[in-house]
Amino acid sequence: MDHVAVLALFDRNMREGAQPDGPGARVERVGRVVRQVAAEHGWNGIVWSDLDEASADEAIAEQIAYYTGLGREFEWKLYGHDLPVDLGERLRAAGFTPEPEETLMIAEVADLTLDVEPPEGIRFLPVTDRAGVDLVADVHEKAFGTDSSRLRHQLLARLRDEPDTVVAVVALAGDEPVSAARMELVPGTRFAGLWGGGTVESWRGRGIYRALVAHRARAAVERGYRYLQVDAMATSRPILERLGFTPLTITQPHVYQP
């Protein structure tokens, strides 16, 4: 895989050419910034920018004013290769709060190890309705210790209105949900994104996460996608590297609260 070329393709398809990530959201291209605007339960933020030292501060101020006028918290999704090189410092100086760094990892599906099955006693349940969404949200809250009301709303809306753009699955031990994950598909591009892979603490280290990655990768192959993309936390990066994913850059959310 040509790392430079694939990263450039990712920027062009998934950031500069971003599509709304769910029903009720819209993507706006304003000057040298691409942003998403969504309702209360959706994701609001900057997905791409083409700034320099002369234009960065003004663009930051414009986005703060815009989202503040909407009464929306928003995220500036900063990547390690974004310019100017001190963009992160400028965001923090403007009042953004940085969140933990993640690694953008991409794999060509044809190069992945896909013959990975769930560990003994675990079965995968496709998520297609409200009951399944509730299981995913419950696992998320236990695995990450965060409120899952936004995830619950967004996933249910996508399954209802745009079912061809998402694949979600929950891992069950008997009837107990112990892990869950989803894959978001972007029509017209070569990329599918892996999101939300989380396992409750007592079930970690048994190979469930690895099997969920392989499960979604097989689904991507069936749908004709060439690349899989993950924003990986430090805990999942080694697993993904063993499966065949390559780290391309760092990404770090910066959040602004009006």
Summary of the structure (lengths in Angstrom):
residues: 258
radius of gyration: 18.3
end to end distance: 41.6
largest distance: 58.6
contacts: 820
relative contact order: 0.19
helix: 37%
strand: 31%
